Amino acid sequence: SVGPGGTGYSVEGYASVGSGYGWRGGSRSRGGGRGRGVATSQSNLSALAAHWEEILERVFKTLIHFLPSPYASDAQVYDLLPHPSITSLLSLSTLPELLASLLRNDSVDDWIKRAGVYGAVLGLLRRMADCEVSVEMLVGKGWERKGGGVGIGEWMWEEGDVEWELVDTGGRIVRSPPLYEYFKKLTKQSEAFLAGASQLLDGESNEVDEVVVQGASLCGDIIAARSDIERTMAILGKSTSSSSSNNQDASSGSLSKTHSKGKARDPKVDMEREYSIACEGLAFEHINMGRPTASGGVLYQGYNYAKELEQTAGSTRNPKDRLHLIKELSAVSTGLPPGIWVRVDEVRNDAIKIMIAGPEGTPYAGGLFEFDCFMPLEYPNKPPLMHLHTTGGGRVRFNPNLYNNGKVCLSLLGTWAGRPEEQWFPYKSTLSQVLISIQSMIFVDAPFFNEFVIVSDIFTEPHDLTNGLLTP
C-alpha cells in the first residue's frame, strides 16, 4: 500500500512508519480507495500506545534519511537543489507540534528514560538545520492548529480540512513560538544539569551514578547539537535570536489575502516583550559565591547561611536527594516567570541567591528584593530556608510576611501555620513554587490584607502590628 501508514519504504532496517501498527480507517490502495484494512479498534490503539516510543524513533530516523542533506559526502541533486514545497509540507504537518511537545519537556528523568527518542530528535534537528528549505521550520513561527483538527495526511485523503486557531475574523492565524526557542530552553536545562552533575559523579551509589552518567551524556549531546545547529544556521544566514522572531509583524501570520489595517505599535508592549526576553536570558546562572581563605577554606561573605554551609561541609547528602536537587535546579533554569533571578554556587549547589522584582500594579513595583536560600541536607523532605536581605539594614518591614529581621513567613517554608494543603510536601513541593508564591502572594497590591496573625507555638516575635512596618 502507499500513502500514510503504508509507504512500503524501509530505511536502514526500519519498516515503514505505519506498518505493523495499523492506520486509522484501514490501508490505502494506490488509486486512493480503501483496501480491506483493519478498522480502528481499541486493540489497535493499545498497540500504538505500547509501541509509541518505537514509532516516534522510527519516524524521526525516517525523516532524517529523506530530508535533504547538502553536506553529505554522497549528496545528490535532491540534496543540493531541494524542492521548496518541503517547507510547507513540514510546517503544515503535525511534526512541529510533536517536536514542540518533546522540547518543552523539563523532566530530566523523562529525557533519560526516552534517550532513544531524544537522540533521534537531536539528529532530526541537526538535519533540518542543514538545508535552507527545512531550517525555516526551526527558526520561523509555526501555525497554531485548532484542537481536534485533522493533519495534512488526512487532508490529502480528503478526510477533512486542516483548521487553524484564528486571532480574529480577519483571517490572522495564531502563531506559535519557533521550535528553536524550545530547543534553547532545553539546552539551558542541560547546562544546569551538567553543572550540578559533576558533584554527584563522586558519590558512592552505583545506581545513582549510572543515572547521572546517562543524564550527563544526553545533556552533553543536547549542548553539542545546539553548537552544531547554530554553526550551520550561521552559514545559511539564519538568525537564532528571540528578538528577531518576536519583532515580526503579526499580519505575517495570515494565510489569507486579508490584511489587517493595523495600529501603531504600542511602545509599552514592545518594552514588556524585550524585558521578558532579557529576563529569560539572565534568569538562572551558576556563579562563584565563595572566596578562598588563607586556611584553605571558603568564605561566603554576606551570605546569611554561611554558618550552615560550614557545618555541613563534611556531610554527605543522600545520593537520591542530591540527584533530585540537580533535576529541580535544571527545571528552575527555564521555568521561572519574568522578574525572578536565581544564582547557584558553582561548588555548593545548596547555596542560592535570589532576586525578585516587585510586580507592576503593587506598592513593590520598581523594587528589587534580595533573598538568600539554603537547601538543608534533609531537602526535599524538608523545605528550603529563606532569608530576606532587603530590609533597610533591619529597619524596614515591607510586608506582614516579610519581617525586618529577614524572616519570610510562608506556609510552604514551614514558617507559617497555613492550611494542610499549603504545607510542604516532600518530593512534590518545589523551590519554584516557593519563589512564585513569594512573587504572587506576598508582593501583592494590598499587602495589609496579608494574613499575619502570630501563632504562638511557631513564632516568637512581638504581636505589635506596627513593629518595623514602613510608615508614610
C-alpha positions as semicolon CSV with decimal commas, in nm:
position;residue;x (nm);y (nm);z (nm)
1;S;0,000;0,000;0,000
2;V;0,103;0,363;-0,038
3;G;0,023;0,681;0,147
4;P;0,019;0,748;0,520
5;G;0,077;0,439;0,729
6;G;0,195;0,220;0,446
7;T;0,459;0,376;0,223
8;G;0,633;0,047;0,164
9;Y;0,971;0,213;0,221
10;S;1,232;0,069;0,452
11;V;1,513;0,282;0,590
12;E;1,826;0,141;0,749
13;G;1,648;-0,170;0,862
14;Y;1,337;0,011;0,984
15;A;1,000;-0,078;0,841
16;S;0,767;0,197;0,725
17;V;0,620;0,413;0,996
18;G;0,273;0,268;0,989
19;S;0,348;-0,097;0,912
20;G;0,262;-0,341;1,184
21;Y;0,058;-0,094;1,385
22;G;-0,234;-0,024;1,154
23;W;-0,362;0,309;1,024
24;R;-0,683;0,478;1,121
25;G;-0,953;0,361;0,886
26;G;-0,751;0,085;0,722
27;S;-0,494;0,054;0,445
28;R;-0,498;0,251;0,121
29;S;-0,480;0,149;-0,240
30;R;-0,280;0,346;-0,499
31;G;-0,598;0,482;-0,654
32;G;-0,700;0,646;-0,329
33;G;-0,970;0,394;-0,241
34;R;-0,972;0,196;0,077
35;G;-0,845;-0,155;0,093
36;R;-0,980;-0,415;0,330
37;G;-0,758;-0,296;0,609
38;V;-0,834;-0,343;0,974
39;A;-1,059;-0,068;1,107
40;T;-0,964;0,134;1,410
41;S;-1,021;-0,064;1,726
42;Q;-0,926;-0,050;2,088
43;S;-0,667;-0,321;2,029
44;N;-0,502;-0,117;1,751
45;L;-0,495;0,190;1,973
46;S;-0,344;-0,016;2,253
47;A;-0,079;-0,148;2,013
48;L;0,003;0,207;1,907
49;A;0,036;0,318;2,268
50;A;0,254;0,020;2,358
51;H;0,493;0,091;2,072
52;W;0,467;0,470;2,071
53;E;0,829;0,532;2,168
54;E;0,949;0,294;1,899
55;I;0,720;0,457;1,643
56;L;0,846;0,805;1,728
57;E;1,207;0,699;1,698
58;R;1,142;0,533;1,363
59;V;0,951;0,834;1,233
60;F;1,233;1,073;1,319
61;K;1,501;0,845;1,175
62;T;1,298;0,802;0,858
63;L;1,267;1,179;0,821
64;I;1,641;1,218;0,878
65;H;1,701;0,977;0,591
66;F;1,467;1,152;0,347
67;L;1,532;1,518;0,427
68;P;1,788;1,694;0,206
69;S;2,148;1,658;0,324
70;P;2,362;1,900;0,120
71;Y;2,674;1,832;0,330
72;A;2,666;1,455;0,280
73;S;2,965;1,302;0,101
74;D;2,729;1,134;-0,148
75;A;2,489;1,429;-0,188
76;Q;2,251;1,400;-0,482
77;V;2,064;1,663;-0,685
78;Y;1,773;1,634;-0,442
79;D;2,007;1,726;-0,156
80;L;2,168;2,020;-0,332
81;L;1,854;2,157;-0,500
82;P;1,566;2,056;-0,271
83;H;1,210;2,130;-0,375
84;P;1,068;2,438;-0,196
85;S;0,745;2,253;-0,117
86;I;0,932;2,074;0,164
87;T;0,897;2,387;0,378
88;S;0,518;2,388;0,350
89;L;0,484;2,012;0,395
90;L;0,680;2,020;0,718
91;S;0,518;2,336;0,854
92;L;0,162;2,223;0,783
93;S;0,212;1,875;0,924
94;T;0,175;1,776;1,288
95;L;0,554;1,738;1,316
96;P;0,609;2,088;1,465
97;E;0,354;2,018;1,740
98;L;0,511;1,681;1,818
99;L;0,863;1,824;1,834
100;A;0,744;2,119;2,043
101;S;0,584;1,887;2,299
102;L;0,910;1,693;2,332
103;L;1,128;2,003;2,352
104;R;0,903;2,164;2,615
105;N;0,957;1,867;2,845
106;D;1,150;1,982;3,154
107;S;1,181;1,640;3,318
108;V;1,540;1,515;3,312
109;D;1,409;1,178;3,431
110;D;1,194;1,156;3,121
111;W;1,483;1,253;2,894
112;I;1,694;0,969;3,033
113;K;1,414;0,713;3,007
114;R;1,345;0,821;2,648
115;A;1,707;0,863;2,541
116;G;1,640;0,684;2,211
117;V;1,363;0,924;2,115
118;Y;1,556;1,233;2,221
119;G;1,864;1,111;2,037
120;A;1,654;1,082;1,721
121;V;1,508;1,430;1,783
122;L;1,858;1,578;1,804
123;G;1,952;1,406;1,479
124;L;1,639;1,542;1,311
125;L;1,702;1,898;1,432
126;R;2,058;1,879;1,301
127;R;1,937;1,757;0,962
128;M;1,667;2,026;0,944
129;A;1,931;2,292;1,011
130;D;2,143;2,166;0,720
131;C;1,908;2,285;0,447
132;E;1,751;2,624;0,379
133;V;1,410;2,476;0,297
134;S;1,382;2,283;0,625
135;V;1,560;2,527;0,856
136;E;1,260;2,760;0,828
137;M;1,065;2,521;1,048
138;L;1,325;2,571;1,321
139;V;1,352;2,950;1,324
140;G;1,015;3,056;1,186
141;K;0,696;3,085;1,387
142;G;0,458;2,795;1,348
143;W;0,084;2,781;1,286
144;E;-0,139;2,705;1,583
145;R;-0,363;2,415;1,486
146;K;-0,718;2,408;1,620
147;G;-0,776;2,125;1,865
148;G;-0,940;1,823;1,706
149;G;-0,847;1,926;1,352
150;V;-0,705;1,679;1,102
151;G;-0,344;1,661;0,992
152;I;-0,206;1,708;0,644
153;G;-0,212;1,332;0,581
154;E;-0,585;1,310;0,646
155;W;-0,637;1,624;0,440
156;M;-0,456;1,458;0,149
157;W;-0,701;1,168;0,170
158;E;-0,993;1,415;0,178
159;E;-1,096;1,314;0,528
160;G;-1,130;1,672;0,649
161;D;-0,976;2,016;0,646
162;V;-0,679;2,144;0,839
163;E;-0,818;2,409;1,075
164;W;-0,619;2,680;1,250
165;E;-0,673;2,894;1,556
166;L;-0,760;3,247;1,442
167;V;-0,666;3,568;1,619
168;D;-0,968;3,746;1,475
169;T;-1,221;3,727;1,194
170;G;-0,971;3,896;0,961
171;G;-0,805;3,564;0,893
172;R;-0,492;3,609;1,105
173;I;-0,375;3,279;1,247
174;V;-0,233;3,235;1,596
175;R;0,143;3,189;1,567
176;S;0,335;2,952;1,791
177;P;0,695;3,019;1,901
178;P;0,976;2,889;1,678
179;L;1,088;2,536;1,760
180;Y;1,437;2,663;1,820
181;E;1,314;2,870;2,116
182;Y;1,203;2,548;2,287
183;F;1,535;2,385;2,200
184;K;1,732;2,670;2,357
185;K;1,539;2,621;2,681
186;L;1,616;2,250;2,668
187;T;1,983;2,343;2,628
188;K;1,965;2,576;2,928
189;Q;1,825;2,294;3,140
190;S;2,101;2,064;3,016
191;E;2,368;2,315;3,117
192;A;2,215;2,343;3,464
193;F;2,205;1,963;3,498
194;L;2,568;1,924;3,391
195;A;2,679;2,198;3,632
196;G;2,528;2,005;3,923
197;A;2,604;1,654;3,799
198;S;2,979;1,697;3,848
199;Q;2,917;1,696;4,224
200;L;2,731;1,365;4,205
201;L;2,980;1,168;3,998
202;D;3,197;1,124;4,307
203;G;2,911;0,961;4,500
204;E;2,917;0,609;4,637
205;S;2,592;0,481;4,488
206;N;2,646;0,299;4,157
207;E;2,274;0,315;4,085
208;V;2,263;0,692;4,112
209;D;2,595;0,733;3,931
210;E;2,461;0,536;3,635
211;V;2,156;0,762;3,611
212;V;2,374;1,071;3,638
213;V;2,614;0,945;3,372
214;Q;2,325;0,873;3,136
215;G;2,175;1,215;3,202
216;A;2,510;1,391;3,166
217;S;2,575;1,210;2,837
218;L;2,237;1,309;2,693
219;C;2,270;1,668;2,817
220;G;2,616;1,685;2,660
221;D;2,468;1,569;2,329
222;I;2,197;1,836;2,352
223;I;2,452;2,112;2,411
224;A;2,674;1,983;2,129
225;A;2,373;1,971;1,897
226;R;2,297;2,334;1,969
227;S;2,652;2,435;1,876
228;D;2,635;2,236;1,552
229;I;2,293;2,375;1,462
230;E;2,389;2,736;1,531
231;R;2,709;2,698;1,330
232;T;2,517;2,564;1,030
233;M;2,244;2,825;1,061
234;A;2,507;3,100;1,068
235;I;2,641;2,969;0,737
236;L;2,289;2,986;0,594
237;G;2,244;3,337;0,732
238;K;1,960;3,240;0,966
239;S;1,924;3,421;1,298
240;T;1,857;3,227;1,619
241;S;1,778;3,528;1,837
242;S;1,444;3,558;2,010
243;S;1,402;3,923;1,926
244;S;1,423;3,869;1,552
245;S;1,127;3,634;1,552
246;N;0,929;3,832;1,806
247;N;0,960;4,155;1,611
248;Q;0,792;4,015;1,304
249;D;0,469;4,188;1,214
250;A;0,166;3,999;1,338
251;S;-0,001;4,024;0,999
252;S;0,258;3,783;0,859
253;G;0,063;3,513;1,038
254;S;-0,220;3,526;0,787
255;L;-0,272;3,260;0,525
256;S;-0,548;3,458;0,361
257;K;-0,534;3,761;0,135
258;T;-0,699;3,971;0,403
259;H;-0,455;4,220;0,551
260;S;-0,508;4,379;0,887
261;K;-0,527;4,757;0,877
262;G;-0,328;4,752;1,197
263;K;-0,248;5,018;1,451
264;A;0,067;5,187;1,563
265;R;0,288;4,958;1,769
266;D;0,245;5,005;2,142
267;P;0,586;5,102;2,289
268;K;0,480;4,964;2,627
269;V;0,402;4,623;2,476
270;D;0,736;4,622;2,294
271;M;0,919;4,717;2,613
272;E;0,749;4,439;2,810
273;R;0,839;4,189;2,539
274;E;1,203;4,296;2,539
275;Y;1,205;4,288;2,920
276;S;1,073;3,931;2,920
277;I;1,338;3,825;2,669
278;A;1,614;3,988;2,874
279;C;1,485;3,828;3,195
280;E;1,479;3,488;3,032
281;G;1,846;3,516;2,939
282;L;1,950;3,625;3,288
283;A;1,710;3,417;3,496
284;F;1,949;3,141;3,601
285;E;2,325;3,105;3,630
286;H;2,590;2,921;3,826
287;I;2,835;3,165;3,986
288;N;3,127;3,156;4,228
289;M;2,980;3,284;4,556
290;G;3,266;3,177;4,782
291;R;3,610;3,328;4,832
292;P;3,913;3,112;4,924
293;T;4,069;3,182;5,264
294;A;4,431;3,156;5,376
295;S;4,346;2,845;5,580
296;G;4,222;2,662;5,271
297;G;3,854;2,709;5,341
298;V;3,588;2,905;5,155
299;L;3,430;3,224;5,287
300;Y;3,074;3,305;5,184
301;Q;3,076;3,667;5,289
302;G;2,734;3,833;5,311
303;Y;2,552;3,502;5,273
304;N;2,310;3,452;5,563
305;Y;2,359;3,075;5,577
306;A;2,740;3,072;5,569
307;K;2,739;2,902;5,910
308;E;2,515;2,622;5,780
309;L;2,749;2,574;5,485
310;E;3,044;2,544;5,720
311;Q;2,862;2,299;5,947
312;T;2,762;2,073;5,656
313;A;3,091;2,097;5,465
314;G;3,193;1,745;5,566
315;S;2,843;1,595;5,541
316;T;2,703;1,395;5,253
317;R;2,355;1,440;5,120
318;N;2,155;1,128;5,040
319;P;2,258;1,045;4,678
320;K;1,899;1,026;4,555
321;D;1,820;1,357;4,723
322;R;2,126;1,512;4,560
323;L;2,005;1,392;4,222
324;H;1,660;1,530;4,299
325;L;1,812;1,871;4,375
326;I;2,008;1,872;4,049
327;K;1,698;1,785;3,849
328;E;1,495;2,052;4,025
329;L;1,752;2,324;3,963
330;S;1,759;2,214;3,600
331;A;1,383;2,273;3,579
332;V;1,415;2,607;3,762
333;S;1,663;2,727;3,498
334;T;1,385;2,773;3,241
335;G;1,066;2,757;3,446
336;L;1,061;3,093;3,622
337;P;0,834;3,384;3,527
338;P;0,986;3,724;3,441
339;G;1,105;3,915;3,745
340;I;1,279;3,628;3,928
341;W;1,654;3,571;3,904
342;V;1,840;3,277;4,058
343;R;2,214;3,228;4,113
344;V;2,354;2,895;4,234
345;D;2,703;2,849;4,373
346;E;2,935;2,655;4,143
347;V;3,077;2,445;4,428
348;R;2,785;2,418;4,670
349;N;2,457;2,394;4,480
350;D;2,274;2,416;4,813
351;A;2,381;2,783;4,839
352;I;2,149;3,002;4,633
353;K;2,094;3,376;4,587
354;I;1,760;3,505;4,458
355;M;1,635;3,842;4,336
356;I;1,264;3,913;4,291
357;A;1,128;4,227;4,125
358;G;0,815;4,385;4,265
359;P;0,522;4,323;4,027
360;E;0,360;4,610;3,839
361;G;0,043;4,746;3,998
362;T;0,165;4,685;4,352
363;P;0,344;4,907;4,606
364;Y;0,653;4,698;4,531
365;A;0,673;4,789;4,161
366;G;1,023;4,902;4,069
367;G;1,174;4,743;4,379
368;L;1,427;4,460;4,384
369;F;1,426;4,223;4,681
370;E;1,726;4,004;4,755
371;F;1,693;3,666;4,927
372;D;1,939;3,406;5,048
373;C;1,828;3,045;5,011
374;F;1,981;2,732;5,162
375;M;1,883;2,375;5,081
376;P;1,930;2,172;5,403
377;L;2,068;1,818;5,395
378;E;1,716;1,686;5,452
379;Y;1,584;1,854;5,136
380;P;1,341;1,767;4,974
381;N;1,200;1,604;5,288
382;K;1,222;1,947;5,449
383;P;1,164;2,284;5,281
384;P;1,443;2,526;5,189
385;L;1,549;2,806;5,424
386;M;1,485;3,162;5,304
387;H;1,616;3,493;5,436
388;L;1,532;3,842;5,309
389;H;1,826;4,080;5,278
390;T;1,629;4,385;5,165
391;T;1,524;4,529;5,500
392;G;1,699;4,867;5,505
393;G;1,957;4,731;5,745
394;G;1,692;4,570;5,965
395;R;1,483;4,888;5,990
396;V;1,204;4,821;5,739
397;R;0,933;4,558;5,734
398;F;0,798;4,577;5,381
399;N;0,519;4,325;5,430
400;P;0,340;4,143;5,714
401;N;0,501;3,825;5,578
402;L;0,848;3,977;5,543
403;Y;0,999;4,065;5,879
404;N;1,261;4,333;5,928
405;N;1,491;4,063;6,070
406;G;1,478;3,879;5,736
407;K;1,223;3,611;5,822
408;V;0,995;3,504;5,537
409;C;0,655;3,382;5,657
410;L;0,516;3,130;5,412
411;S;0,329;2,805;5,463
412;L;0,548;2,625;5,209
413;L;0,855;2,714;5,414
414;G;0,701;2,588;5,737
415;T;0,727;2,937;5,889
416;W;0,352;2,991;5,885
417;A;0,072;2,765;6,008
418;G;-0,141;2,764;5,696
419;R;-0,392;2,506;5,581
420;P;-0,268;2,146;5,545
421;E;-0,274;2,163;5,165
422;E;-0,049;2,472;5,178
423;Q;0,231;2,296;5,365
424;W;0,549;2,150;5,220
425;F;0,507;1,804;5,063
426;P;0,833;1,606;5,030
427;Y;0,928;1,527;4,669
428;K;0,621;1,716;4,544
429;S;0,671;2,075;4,656
430;T;0,948;2,262;4,476
431;L;1,172;2,566;4,503
432;S;0,990;2,716;4,203
433;Q;0,664;2,704;4,399
434;V;0,827;2,893;4,685
435;L;0,962;3,169;4,460
436;I;0,640;3,210;4,263
437;S;0,442;3,216;4,589
438;I;0,657;3,500;4,721
439;Q;0,615;3,694;4,399
440;S;0,240;3,642;4,364
441;M;0,113;3,602;4,722
442;I;0,339;3,833;4,924
443;F;0,420;4,111;4,677
444;V;0,053;4,197;4,624
445;D;-0,136;4,521;4,562
446;A;-0,288;4,527;4,914
447;P;-0,020;4,386;5,149
448;F;-0,203;4,497;5,466
449;F;-0,462;4,228;5,396
450;N;-0,200;3,952;5,406
451;E;-0,257;3,703;5,686
452;F;-0,018;3,780;5,969
453;V;-0,180;3,663;6,293
454;I;0,103;3,520;6,501
455;V;0,081;3,156;6,603
456;S;0,247;3,134;6,943
457;D;0,391;2,786;6,905
458;I;0,572;2,881;6,585
459;F;0,661;3,250;6,615
460;T;0,828;3,436;6,898
461;E;0,819;3,791;6,755
462;P;0,611;4,057;6,933
463;H;0,249;4,089;6,826
464;D;0,276;4,465;6,773
465;L;0,139;4,512;6,420
466;T;0,332;4,836;6,368
467;N;0,665;4,690;6,475
468;G;0,910;4,756;6,195
469;L;0,642;4,849;5,941
470;L;0,720;5,120;5,689
471;T;0,501;5,422;5,772
472;P;0,410;5,707;5,536
